Amino acid sequence: MSCACGHHHDHHAAPIITGGKPVELPRPLIHVSGQLICQDMGQMLLAMELLPEHVALSRAEPGCVRFDLRQEDDPLVWQLDELFTDEDAFAAHQARNAASRWGKESAGIARDLHRESVVPRIRPEVKQDRAGIAALLTAAFGGQDEAKLVDLLREDGDLALSLVADAAGTVVGHVALSPLKAEGPALALAPVAVHPALHGLGIGAALVRAALEAIPDHTIVVLGDPSYYNRFGFAPADLASPYAGPHLMALGPGLAAGSHIAHAKAFAAL
């Protein structure tokens, strides 16, 4: 759906799912939600004029994880949903906002906002996460290949495990496991993604550990940076695969040296 702020919204009004394992962060994220409430048509027209630039500038801030506005059925009301990396990022947003045209000219528009500190929680994917997962993967990898891979794995019934890191209803991290054809129970770990604004906070590592804990009786194979995956116990794997090389690593019960593995067919489609 397209709203009066000029932006297309298709994945941001679903109910927040509670539960999951919290991820310890150095500092919590800041989530702001609520409403902008215009008093009359004049304020509504002003909002329609100013909001597209305000949204674009907010989303361009390095500490902005999410910034969504949508016009409600009542055209005088906008629903707001914002997520920032930490208190400093939110303070920087407020300072930029105060100096902007929106900040200076929209003071008469009422705000009914709720602010809270949140941490991501790791839980299994549900249907309503799919658009958010695709958006995250596209942002994290700078293209749509990984999003298409996960969609294909899901369509083929080859998404053995799909976990998200959910922060106040926003998918900020994702990890997938898919079946491998091998001489023993084995799964491929891929992709692993974290929102670009949240790199270096340990969300990716928490997702990897959660995936490994979920299926402990399988060999897990990953194609990635040895300096990153060594910390989890992965070691170079001598396996016959199109991806064979120093970046092919494995962890678990073990597969015979030189034995063949084959990834799910979705990998070959990319």
Secondary structure as a PSIPRED ss2 file (coil, helix, strand):
# PSIPRED VFORMAT (PSIPRED V4.0)

   1 M C   1.000  0.000  0.000
   2 S E   0.000  0.000  1.000
   3 C C   1.000  0.000  0.000
   4 A C   1.000  0.000  0.000
   5 C C   1.000  0.000  0.000
   6 G C   1.000  0.000  0.000
   7 H C   1.000  0.000  0.000
   8 H E   0.000  0.000  1.000
   9 H C   1.000  0.000  0.000
  10 D C   1.000  0.000  0.000
  11 H C   1.000  0.000  0.000
  12 H C   1.000  0.000  0.000
  13 A C   1.000  0.000  0.000
  14 A C   1.000  0.000  0.000
  15 P C   1.000  0.000  0.000
  16 I C   1.000  0.000  0.000
  17 I C   1.000  0.000  0.000
  18 T C   1.000  0.000  0.000
  19 G C   1.000  0.000  0.000
  20 G C   1.000  0.000  0.000
  21 K E   0.000  0.000  1.000
  22 P E   0.000  0.000  1.000
  23 V C   1.000  0.000  0.000
  24 E C   1.000  0.000  0.000
  25 L C   1.000  0.000  0.000
  26 P C   1.000  0.000  0.000
  27 R C   1.000  0.000  0.000
  28 P C   1.000  0.000  0.000
  29 L E   0.000  0.000  1.000
  30 I E   0.000  0.000  1.000
  31 H E   0.000  0.000  1.000
  32 V E   0.000  0.000  1.000
  33 S E   0.000  0.000  1.000
  34 G E   0.000  0.000  1.000
  35 Q E   0.000  0.000  1.000
  36 L E   0.000  0.000  1.000
  37 I E   0.000  0.000  1.000
  38 C C   1.000  0.000  0.000
  39 Q C   1.000  0.000  0.000
  40 D C   1.000  0.000  0.000
  41 M H   0.000  1.000  0.000
  42 G H   0.000  1.000  0.000
  43 Q H   0.000  1.000  0.000
  44 M H   0.000  1.000  0.000
  45 L H   0.000  1.000  0.000
  46 L H   0.000  1.000  0.000
  47 A H   0.000  1.000  0.000
  48 M H   0.000  1.000  0.000
  49 E H   0.000  1.000  0.000
  50 L H   0.000  1.000  0.000
  51 L H   0.000  1.000  0.000
  52 P H   0.000  1.000  0.000
  53 E H   0.000  1.000  0.000
  54 H H   0.000  1.000  0.000
  55 V H   0.000  1.000  0.000
  56 A H   0.000  1.000  0.000
  57 L H   0.000  1.000  0.000
  58 S H   0.000  1.000  0.000
  59 R H   0.000  1.000  0.000
  60 A C   1.000  0.000  0.000
  61 E C   1.000  0.000  0.000
  62 P C   1.000  0.000  0.000
  63 G C   1.000  0.000  0.000
  64 C E   0.000  0.000  1.000
  65 V E   0.000  0.000  1.000
  66 R E   0.000  0.000  1.000
  67 F E   0.000  0.000  1.000
  68 D E   0.000  0.000  1.000
  69 L E   0.000  0.000  1.000
  70 R E   0.000  0.000  1.000
  71 Q E   0.000  0.000  1.000
  72 E C   1.000  0.000  0.000
  73 D C   1.000  0.000  0.000
  74 D C   1.000  0.000  0.000
  75 P C   1.000  0.000  0.000
  76 L C   1.000  0.000  0.000
  77 V E   0.000  0.000  1.000
  78 W E   0.000  0.000  1.000
  79 Q E   0.000  0.000  1.000
  80 L E   0.000  0.000  1.000
  81 D E   0.000  0.000  1.000
  82 E E   0.000  0.000  1.000
  83 L E   0.000  0.000  1.000
  84 F E   0.000  0.000  1.000
  85 T C   1.000  0.000  0.000
  86 D C   1.000  0.000  0.000
  87 E H   0.000  1.000  0.000
  88 D H   0.000  1.000  0.000
  89 A H   0.000  1.000  0.000
  90 F H   0.000  1.000  0.000
  91 A H   0.000  1.000  0.000
  92 A H   0.000  1.000  0.000
  93 H H   0.000  1.000  0.000
  94 Q H   0.000  1.000  0.000
  95 A H   0.000  1.000  0.000
  96 R H   0.000  1.000  0.000
  97 N H   0.000  1.000  0.000
  98 A H   0.000  1.000  0.000
  99 A H   0.000  1.000  0.000
 100 S C   1.000  0.000  0.000
 101 R H   0.000  1.000  0.000
 102 W H   0.000  1.000  0.000
 103 G H   0.000  1.000  0.000
 104 K H   0.000  1.000  0.000
 105 E H   0.000  1.000  0.000
 106 S C   1.000  0.000  0.000
 107 A C   1.000  0.000  0.000
 108 G C   1.000  0.000  0.000
 109 I C   1.000  0.000  0.000
 110 A E   0.000  0.000  1.000
 111 R E   0.000  0.000  1.000
 112 D E   0.000  0.000  1.000
 113 L E   0.000  0.000  1.000
 114 H E   0.000  0.000  1.000
 115 R E   0.000  0.000  1.000
 116 E E   0.000  0.000  1.000
 117 S E   0.000  0.000  1.000
 118 V E   0.000  0.000  1.000
 119 V C   1.000  0.000  0.000
 120 P C   1.000  0.000  0.000
 121 R E   0.000  0.000  1.000
 122 I E   0.000  0.000  1.000
 123 R E   0.000  0.000  1.000
 124 P E   0.000  0.000  1.000
 125 E C   1.000  0.000  0.000
 126 V C   1.000  0.000  0.000
 127 K H   0.000  1.000  0.000
 128 Q H   0.000  1.000  0.000
 129 D H   0.000  1.000  0.000
 130 R H   0.000  1.000  0.000
 131 A H   0.000  1.000  0.000
 132 G H   0.000  1.000  0.000
 133 I H   0.000  1.000  0.000
 134 A H   0.000  1.000  0.000
 135 A H   0.000  1.000  0.000
 136 L H   0.000  1.000  0.000
 137 L H   0.000  1.000  0.000
 138 T H   0.000  1.000  0.000
 139 A H   0.000  1.000  0.000
 140 A H   0.000  1.000  0.000
 141 F H   0.000  1.000  0.000
 142 G C   1.000  0.000  0.000
 143 G C   1.000  0.000  0.000
 144 Q C   1.000  0.000  0.000
 145 D H   0.000  1.000  0.000
 146 E H   0.000  1.000  0.000
 147 A H   0.000  1.000  0.000
 148 K H   0.000  1.000  0.000
 149 L H   0.000  1.000  0.000
 150 V H   0.000  1.000  0.000
 151 D H   0.000  1.000  0.000
 152 L H   0.000  1.000  0.000
 153 L H   0.000  1.000  0.000
 154 R H   0.000  1.000  0.000
 155 E H   0.000  1.000  0.000
 156 D C   1.000  0.000  0.000
 157 G C   1.000  0.000  0.000
 158 D C   1.000  0.000  0.000
 159 L C   1.000  0.000  0.000
 160 A C   1.000  0.000  0.000
 161 L E   0.000  0.000  1.000
 162 S E   0.000  0.000  1.000
 163 L E   0.000  0.000  1.000
 164 V E   0.000  0.000  1.000
 165 A E   0.000  0.000  1.000
 166 D E   0.000  0.000  1.000
 167 A E   0.000  0.000  1.000
 168 A C   1.000  0.000  0.000
 169 G C   1.000  0.000  0.000
 170 T E   0.000  0.000  1.000
 171 V E   0.000  0.000  1.000
 172 V E   0.000  0.000  1.000
 173 G E   0.000  0.000  1.000
 174 H E   0.000  0.000  1.000
 175 V E   0.000  0.000  1.000
 176 A E   0.000  0.000  1.000
 177 L E   0.000  0.000  1.000
 178 S E   0.000  0.000  1.000
 179 P E   0.000  0.000  1.000
 180 L C   1.000  0.000  0.000
 181 K E   0.000  0.000  1.000
 182 A C   1.000  0.000  0.000
 183 E C   1.000  0.000  0.000
 184 G C   1.000  0.000  0.000
 185 P C   1.000  0.000  0.000
 186 A E   0.000  0.000  1.000
 187 L E   0.000  0.000  1.000
 188 A E   0.000  0.000  1.000
 189 L E   0.000  0.000  1.000
 190 A E   0.000  0.000  1.000
 191 P E   0.000  0.000  1.000
 192 V E   0.000  0.000  1.000
 193 A E   0.000  0.000  1.000
 194 V E   0.000  0.000  1.000
 195 H C   1.000  0.000  0.000
 196 P H   0.000  1.000  0.000
 197 A H   0.000  1.000  0.000
 198 L H   0.000  1.000  0.000
 199 H C   1.000  0.000  0.000
 200 G C   1.000  0.000  0.000
 201 L C   1.000  0.000  0.000
 202 G C   1.000  0.000  0.000
 203 I H   0.000  1.000  0.000
 204 G H   0.000  1.000  0.000
 205 A H   0.000  1.000  0.000
 206 A H   0.000  1.000  0.000
 207 L H   0.000  1.000  0.000
 208 V H   0.000  1.000  0.000
 209 R H   0.000  1.000  0.000
 210 A H   0.000  1.000  0.000
 211 A H   0.000  1.000  0.000
 212 L H   0.000  1.000  0.000
 213 E H   0.000  1.000  0.000
 214 A H   0.000  1.000  0.000
 215 I C   1.000  0.000  0.000
 216 P C   1.000  0.000  0.000
 217 D C   1.000  0.000  0.000
 218 H C   1.000  0.000  0.000
 219 T E   0.000  0.000  1.000
 220 I E   0.000  0.000  1.000
 221 V E   0.000  0.000  1.000
 222 V E   0.000  0.000  1.000
 223 L E   0.000  0.000  1.000
 224 G C   1.000  0.000  0.000
 225 D C   1.000  0.000  0.000
 226 P H   0.000  1.000  0.000
 227 S H   0.000  1.000  0.000
 228 Y H   0.000  1.000  0.000
 229 Y H   0.000  1.000  0.000
 230 N H   0.000  1.000  0.000
 231 R H   0.000  1.000  0.000
 232 F H   0.000  1.000  0.000
 233 G C   1.000  0.000  0.000
 234 F C   1.000  0.000  0.000
 235 A E   0.000  0.000  1.000
 236 P E   0.000  0.000  1.000
 237 A C   1.000  0.000  0.000
 238 D C   1.000  0.000  0.000
 239 L C   1.000  0.000  0.000
 240 A E   0.000  0.000  1.000
 241 S C   1.000  0.000  0.000
 242 P C   1.000  0.000  0.000
 243 Y C   1.000  0.000  0.000
 244 A C   1.000  0.000  0.000
 245 G C   1.000  0.000  0.000
 246 P C   1.000  0.000  0.000
 247 H C   1.000  0.000  0.000
 248 L E   0.000  0.000  1.000
 249 M E   0.000  0.000  1.000
 250 A E   0.000  0.000  1.000
 251 L E   0.000  0.000  1.000
 252 G C   1.000  0.000  0.000
 253 P C   1.000  0.000  0.000
 254 G C   1.000  0.000  0.000
 255 L C   1.000  0.000  0.000
 256 A C   1.000  0.000  0.000
 257 A C   1.000  0.000  0.000
 258 G C   1.000  0.000  0.000
 259 S C   1.000  0.000  0.000
 260 H E   0.000  0.000  1.000
 261 I C   1.000  0.000  0.000
 262 A E   0.000  0.000  1.000
 263 H C   1.000  0.000  0.000
 264 A C   1.000  0.000  0.000
 265 K H   0.000  1.000  0.000
 266 A H   0.000  1.000  0.000
 267 F H   0.000  1.000  0.000
 268 A H   0.000  1.000  0.000
 269 A C   1.000  0.000  0.000
 270 L C   1.000  0.000  0.000
